[in-house]
Amino acid sequence: MDKVEQYLDQVCRSVGGPRSLRQHIRQELREHLLDAMAEHKAAGLPEEEALNRALADFGGPEQVRSELEATHGQRLLPVVIDKAMQWKEKTMRAKWLWTTWAYLAVAGIILLDLLFIAFAVTTQIPKLRAFTAQGWLQYDDTPGVVWLVSFLHNVQWAWERAIWWAPITAAGWGLFEWRVRSENKSFMRLSGLGTVGFGLTIVVLMTAGAVVLPYAVGIPHSSIARPFAREQIVSVDASIVALEQAAARKDWDGMREHAEAASEAANRLGFGPSLHSLKTRNEPLTLAELRAHQESAMENLAEAQQAIRGKDAERLKAAPQKFQQSFGPLREAAKKREG
């Protein structure tokens, strides 16, 4: 049988096409050779001679190979076409997968943008308007913030008319699907959605900034801090009056209590934007000068407390006058701010 395999090697070595085709041809030739050999053996020839006769009947390897190439060369083209179709189908399947993912990603971005805008329009913008109307926020002297707030109003105006934008968008989409027949239609559709997503993302970023910045700019200059500052000034004045009354009675325990209350209120006056809220456009004092007066008043109160602890009446007489000189500008600034 080695002679048969050698013969088949010589015949099939140069046959073109895929490996499966060559194996099929080899198996087919082997079966025909064995059938021919069996017929010669049945006629009474020995096995070796029957094999030689069967090989001779088939012809030389070159002759058989030429005949096979002429016969199976026509079969090779459908095999190649089939392979090409399989590759195309695989490629199209991958293209469909990635295209679907791209559509889902863009649609997800658009949905998140719309949800954020809906949240801002229904919750944040009304709150911002209410705080502004009630005087809690003041940013009229900041043009950039004023423009952003105006932008928020435009976003709300457009959102409230979304009932008209939706059918217009749907009609435009339907017209595109109906009229456009380009082979690049899928890419055109994806590009359109991407553009919409990009535009909405810009609107979201600007909306987020417009919601946050008025609070960041308006709160330190707003009336949130002014009532607190005025409350501390009133508390200091009341404590100083009570201190002077206790001093007239030589009530050292009362003096100690009222001095501590005045010191605590004056100290709270330096918290956060309290001093800044006392500053007006026409106020000649700067924030640094207001803070210097507050710190000086604190020092004068500390001297008064030391005099009270030492029960030094002479030293205590000078303390209220020094305190009034330091604290007076803060009191006047609060009165101007009220007016």
SULRAPE-V703497 format. One line per field, one symbol per residue. burial: 1 if it has 16 or more other C-alpha atoms within 10 Angstrom, else 0. A space follows every 50 residues. Layout:
# SULRAPE-V703497
burial = ???
This chain:
# SULRAPE-V703497
burial = 00010011001100101000110011001100110111011000000001 10111000001001100110010001000000000000000000000000 00100110110111011101100110010001000111100000110110 11101100100000000000000000000000000000010011001101 10110011011011100111111111111101111110110111011000 01011101111111111111001111111000001000011011111111 111110110000000100110111011011101100100
